[in-house]
Amino acid sequence: MTSTYDITLNVHRYDPDKERKWIQTYQLEAGRIMRFVDVLRKINDTDDSTLAWGSSCEHGQCGTCSMKINGKPLLSCELLVENAVKYFGTTTFTVEPLDVAPVVRDLVVDTEKAYERIDRVKPYIINPVLQDEDEMEHQISPETLERYVDATRCINCFCCVSACISSHENFLGPNAMLAAIVRIMDPREQEKQERLDCLYSADGVYRCHSSQACSFVCPKEIDVAHFIALAKEGAL
């Protein structure tokens, strides 16, 4: 078993001060179980401290380290070097920022801009069902929850948006649609009509081309296309 790999990273870079874009090549030795966030950190520590990229939890729960590697949107904290070599069949990797919002610097994008589409669907309970005074919680039956619980695992990493062939212009995007769908299926929400109006608006689910790319790239293995299909069929 190979313990290390000599890998090459062709990183798309951007300097906002000089408004300059270029591709910079880094060659380094990487351990087989190093994650790509570890590889980028090694570059910062030993080669180039100016390379900018994002990370936070590094446990696949926040979506901050999303980027495209050899064209596939993914979480760089979850991709091991060994698995990348096997999956892509190469030790050379092109690393790009997601194309879901303007690039701030190098691999970092403006997440506030990306979240504008999600904000439009109001990803929270607008008008909760009233409870009796003696109730401490709103219980949801396992049967009801089972229908949509998978969709609640979305971390808004925007990998699905980057992969989607519909989302960059007129479509609100798969993760925004998923957020709306979750609240429509949530029995605690009374304000269904506002959500349905958004879901079936000109920017809503009917802009989806049903490529299923969203499901293919989702790091949380959510079948996003399934939920959007339910919405198209009026089966929520």
N, C-alpha and C positions, 0 to 999 in steps of 0.2 A: 504494500500500500504506500502510495506517495505521501510523504509527510509535509512537503512544501511544493509550491508551484512558482515558477517564474512567470509573472503575469504582466500584462501591459494594459494600462488604462488610458484611453483617449477621452479626456474630459472636456466637455464644452464649457468654456469660461466666458465671463462677462464682467467688465469693469465699468460701473456706471459713471465714475468720475471722468473717464476718458471716452465713454461711449464706444468701447472697443470689445469686439467679440473674436474669440479665437479658440482653437482646439489645442490643448496642451497634453503632451504624452508623458506618462510616468511609468517607469519600469521598476519593479520591485519583487522581492521574494515574499511570498505570503503563505502562512500555514494553512493547511487544508480546512481547519475548522474556524479560521478567522471569518468573521462576518464582513460584509462590505463597509459597514461603518468603522470596523476596526482597520480595514485597509486604508480608508480615507484618513483616519486619525494617525495612522503610521506615516502617511504622506505629510500631514501637518507637522508631525514630530521630527521627522528625519529629512524631509526634502523641501517642502514648500508650506510655510505657515500661512500664506496668503489665500490658500484654497478655501473657499467658503461653502459650507453645506449645513444642512439642518439635522438635528436629532434632539430627542428629549428622553423618553422612557427607555428606548432601545429594547423593548420587550414586545413589540408588535401591537401596542395598544393606543398609540397616540397619532400615528400617521405622519409625524414630522419629518421622518427620513425618507419619504417617498421620492423616487426619481426613476428615470428610465435607464435600464441597462440592456444594451444591445436591442433597443427598441421596445422592451417590455416594461410597462409601469409596475413597480413593486416596492416593497419595503426593504431598504438596504440593511436593516438590522436583522432581517430574517434570512437573507441569502448568504449561505456559506460559500467560500471560495471553491471547495471541492464540488459542491452541488452545481455551482455556476459553470464550472468547466464541463461537467457531465451534461448539463441541460443544454448549454449553447454549443458544446463541442469545440471549444476554443479556449485559449488562455489570453485572448485579446478582447477587451471589453470597451465599448463606447458608452460613456456615462453622460447623461443629459438631465437637465431639470424637467419636471413635468411642464407640459404646455397648456396649463389650465389657468394661468394668470401671468402677468408681467414678471420677468426675472428681476430680482433685486440685486443679486450678485452671484455669479457662478451657478451653483446648484440650488440656490435659495429663491423661491418665488414669493410673491405678495399674497399670503394666505387670506388676508382680509378681503382682498379683491375676489379671491376664489369663493369665499364664504358668502358673497353677496347673493348668489343664486339660492343657497340654502336658506338664508335669512328671509327670502321672498316667500318660502313655503311655511314659515313660522314653525320650526321644528320643536314645538313644545305644546302642552295642552292649553288651548285658548280658553275654553269654557268647561271646566270639570263638572262632572255629575255631582250634585250635592249629596253629602252623606248625613246620616243621622248623627246627632251630637255625641252619642255614646260610642260611635265607631272610630277606631284609631287608624284604620287603614282601609283602602279600597281594594277588596279582594277580587282577583280575576281567576276564573276557573281554569284548570290546566288545559281543558279542551279548547277554550277560547284562545288562551295564550299560545298554544301549540301552533296555531295558524300563522302567527306572525313573529314569534320569538326570534327566529333566525335573523329577521331583518333588523332587530334591535342591536345586533352585534356590530353594525356599521360604525367605523371610527372616523369617517370622513377623511380618508387618506388621499382621496381624489384620483386613485389609480384607475377606477372605472371611468371617470370623466375623461382622463387622458386617452384611454383606449377606445372610448365611444366614438363612432363615426358620425354621430348626430349632434354632439353636445356643445360644440364650440361657437355656434352662432345662435340658432333659434330654439334650441332645446335647453331647458333648465338643467338637465343633466341627470344621470341615473341615481346619484346619491341624494339629490334634492327630491326626486320623485319617490325614492325609498322612504325618506323622512316624512313626506306627505302621506304615503300609503300606510306607514306605521300608525300615524295618528288617526287615520280614517278607520283602521281596524281596531284601534284601542277603545274598549268600551267605556273608558273614563272620559272620553271627549264627547261633548255635546255639539260642538260647532263643526258639524260634518259638511254643511253646504259650502262654506267658505273654502274648505279644503278640496271639495269636489270641483268647485269652480276653478281653482288653481290647477288641479290635476288634469282637467280637460280643457284648459285654456289653449291658446295658440302656441304656447311654449311648452305644453305639457306632454303627456305620454304618447300622443299620436305622432309626435316628432321622432319617436324611437323607430329605428330601422330594423329592430329585432336581430341584430348581428350576434348578440349574446357575448360580445367581447367583455362586457361588464362582469358577467359571471366568471369568465375565463381568468381574468386577472385579479379578482377580489382576494386580498390576502386573508380575509376572514372566512373564505369559502362560502359566501352568501350567494345564493342563486338569484341575483338581482333581476335578471331577465324574467324569471318566473313571476316575481311580484308585479313587475311592470305588465306582464302578459295578463295577470289577473285583473289589473286595472283596465286594460284595453277591453277585456271581456265583460267588464262591469260586475266582476265576481268577488269584490272585496267584502 
